[in-house]
Amino acid sequence: MISPFSGNQVTVNNFAEWSLELGFNPMSEANAKAFTAWRASLRGATGTFLYQPHGSGKNLNGRTLAATAFPYSQTISVGGWAAGAASQLVGGDYLSINNTLFQIITAPAVADGNGRVLIEVSPNTRTQFATGSSVNFSSPKGRFRLIEGQDGAGISRDADTVSVGTLSAREAL
C-alpha cells in the first residue's frame, strides 16, 4: 500500500502456496479410465495426493534439520554434511519436510565447520518443524488437493487415444 501522504510503500509477505496445472498427453483408453477413476477417488477438493516436481531429486540422503524451523521462517538449517563438504545444492532445487514442499532460493556451495548448510526457501515455513526432522532431497514431494470443480470426467476421444484435459490443484495446508 502506498501512503497518500509520504509516498512510502509498505509491503507484507504473509502467505504463499504452491499451485499446479498439469496437462496430459493423449493416452490409451485403459490409462484414461485408470486416471479418471483416480481423479474421481479424490472426491473433488476433499482428497489429497502427493506430487513430486518433474526433474527434482538429488542423491542426498541422511540430512536432517540442525535447528528447529519456526513458522514464517525463510531459512532452514540442515545438517548431515561433512565439515567443508560441497553441499551440491543450487537455487531452483527442491526439498521437502513431512511432505511439505519447498524450493531452494539460495544455499551455500559448502557446509560450515559443523556440517550444516543454511538454506533460503520458498514458500516460508508455515508450521514448526523440530530439530532432527528428516529433510528429503532425493524425492521431494508436497501434498495437494484439487481446486473446486476439478472432479468432473472431462475427457475427449479420437480413433486411438483419449484426452483427459488438465488437472488443477493447490497445496493442501
C-alpha positions as CSV (number, residue, x, y, z in Angstrom):
1,M,0.0,0.0,0.0
2,I,1.3,3.5,-0.9
3,S,0.8,6.2,1.6
4,P,-1.1,9.2,0.1
5,F,0.9,11.5,2.5
6,S,4.5,10.4,2.1
7,G,4.5,8.2,-1.0
8,N,6.2,5.4,1.0
9,Q,5.2,1.9,0.2
10,V,4.8,-0.9,2.7
11,T,4.5,-4.5,1.5
12,V,3.8,-7.5,3.7
13,N,4.6,-11.0,2.6
14,N,2.4,-13.2,4.8
15,F,1.4,-16.1,2.7
16,A,2.4,-18.2,-0.3
17,E,1.3,-21.6,-1.5
18,W,2.0,-24.0,-4.4
19,S,-0.4,-24.5,-7.2
20,L,-0.3,-26.9,-10.1
21,E,-1.8,-27.1,-13.5
22,L,-0.9,-30.3,-15.2
23,G,-1.6,-31.3,-18.8
24,F,-1.5,-34.8,-20.1
25,N,-0.7,-36.3,-23.4
26,P,-3.4,-38.3,-25.2
27,M,-3.4,-41.8,-23.7
28,S,-4.9,-45.3,-24.2
29,E,-8.5,-46.0,-23.1
30,A,-7.2,-48.2,-20.3
31,N,-4.9,-45.5,-19.0
32,A,-7.6,-42.8,-19.3
33,K,-10.0,-45.0,-17.3
34,A,-7.4,-45.5,-14.5
35,F,-6.7,-41.8,-14.4
36,T,-10.3,-40.6,-14.3
37,A,-11.1,-43.2,-11.6
38,W,-8.1,-41.9,-9.5
39,R,-9.2,-38.3,-10.1
40,A,-12.8,-39.2,-9.1
41,S,-11.5,-41.0,-5.9
42,L,-10.2,-37.7,-4.7
43,R,-13.9,-36.5,-4.4
44,G,-13.1,-33.0,-5.6
45,A,-11.2,-30.9,-3.0
46,T,-11.8,-33.5,-0.3
47,G,-9.0,-35.9,-1.0
48,T,-5.3,-35.2,-1.3
49,F,-2.4,-36.6,-3.3
50,L,1.4,-36.3,-3.3
51,Y,3.2,-34.6,-6.1
52,Q,6.9,-34.6,-6.9
53,P,8.1,-31.8,-9.3
54,H,9.4,-33.2,-12.6
55,G,13.2,-33.3,-12.7
56,S,13.6,-32.9,-8.9
57,G,15.7,-35.0,-6.7
58,K,19.3,-35.1,-5.6
59,N,21.2,-38.0,-4.3
60,L,21.4,-36.6,-0.8
61,N,20.3,-38.8,2.0
62,G,20.6,-38.7,5.8
63,R,20.0,-34.9,6.0
64,T,18.1,-33.5,9.0
65,L,17.1,-30.2,10.4
66,A,20.0,-28.9,12.5
67,A,17.8,-26.4,14.3
68,T,14.0,-26.0,14.8
69,A,12.4,-24.4,11.8
70,F,9.8,-22.0,13.2
71,P,6.6,-20.8,11.4
72,Y,7.3,-18.0,8.8
73,S,11.0,-18.8,8.6
74,Q,12.7,-18.0,5.3
75,T,15.7,-20.1,6.1
76,I,16.3,-23.6,7.5
77,S,19.5,-25.1,8.9
78,V,20.2,-28.6,7.6
79,G,22.9,-30.9,8.9
80,G,24.4,-34.1,7.7
81,W,27.4,-33.0,5.5
82,A,31.0,-33.4,6.4
83,A,32.6,-30.1,7.6
84,G,33.5,-28.1,4.5
85,A,31.9,-30.6,2.0
86,A,30.2,-29.5,-1.2
87,S,26.5,-29.0,-0.5
88,Q,25.5,-29.9,-4.1
89,L,22.6,-27.5,-3.7
90,V,21.7,-24.7,-6.1
91,G,18.8,-22.3,-6.4
92,G,15.8,-23.9,-8.0
93,D,16.4,-27.3,-6.4
94,Y,13.5,-28.8,-4.2
95,L,13.3,-30.3,-0.8
96,S,10.5,-31.4,1.5
97,I,9.9,-31.9,5.2
98,N,7.0,-34.0,6.2
99,N,5.5,-33.8,2.7
100,T,5.7,-30.0,2.7
101,L,7.4,-28.9,-0.5
102,F,10.0,-26.1,-0.6
103,Q,12.1,-24.6,-3.4
104,I,15.6,-23.5,-2.6
105,I,16.3,-19.9,-3.3
106,T,19.9,-19.8,-2.2
107,A,22.2,-22.3,-0.5
108,P,26.0,-22.1,0.2
109,A,28.3,-24.2,-2.0
110,V,29.9,-25.8,1.0
111,A,28.8,-26.8,4.5
112,D,30.1,-24.9,7.5
113,G,32.6,-26.4,10.0
114,N,29.8,-28.3,11.8
115,G,28.5,-29.9,8.5
116,R,25.5,-27.6,8.3
117,V,24.0,-25.6,5.4
118,L,21.7,-22.6,5.9
119,I,19.2,-22.7,3.1
120,E,16.8,-19.9,2.0
121,V,13.5,-21.5,0.9
122,S,10.2,-20.5,-0.7
123,P,7.5,-20.5,0.5
124,N,8.2,-19.6,4.1
125,T,7.6,-22.4,6.6
126,R,4.1,-22.3,7.8
127,T,4.4,-24.8,10.7
128,Q,7.1,-25.7,13.1
129,F,9.5,-28.5,12.2
130,A,11.5,-30.0,15.1
131,T,15.3,-30.3,15.2
132,G,16.2,-33.7,13.7
133,S,13.2,-33.8,11.3
134,S,14.2,-35.6,8.0
135,V,14.9,-33.4,5.0
136,N,14.1,-35.1,1.7
137,F,16.2,-34.0,-1.2
138,S,16.1,-37.3,-3.2
139,S,12.3,-37.4,-3.8
140,P,10.8,-34.1,-2.5
141,K,7.0,-34.2,-2.5
142,G,4.2,-31.9,-1.5
143,R,0.6,-32.7,-0.5
144,F,-2.0,-31.2,-2.9
145,R,-5.8,-31.2,-3.4
146,L,-7.9,-30.5,-6.5
147,I,-9.2,-27.0,-6.9
148,E,-13.0,-26.9,-6.5
149,G,-14.8,-28.1,-9.6
150,Q,-11.9,-30.2,-10.9
151,D,-13.6,-33.6,-10.2
152,G,-15.5,-34.0,-13.5
153,A,-14.8,-36.7,-16.0
154,G,-13.9,-34.2,-18.9
155,I,-12.5,-36.5,-21.5
156,S,-12.5,-36.5,-25.3
157,R,-11.8,-39.3,-27.7
158,D,-10.4,-39.8,-31.2
159,A,-9.8,-43.0,-33.1
160,D,-7.0,-44.4,-30.9
161,T,-6.5,-42.2,-27.9
162,V,-8.3,-40.4,-25.1
163,S,-7.5,-36.9,-23.8
164,V,-8.2,-36.2,-20.2
165,G,-7.6,-32.5,-20.2
166,T,-5.8,-30.8,-17.3
167,L,-5.6,-31.2,-13.6
168,S,-5.5,-28.0,-11.4
169,A,-4.6,-28.3,-7.7
170,R,-3.3,-26.3,-4.8
171,E,-1.2,-27.2,-1.9
172,A,-3.2,-28.9,0.9
173,L,-2.5,-26.8,4.0
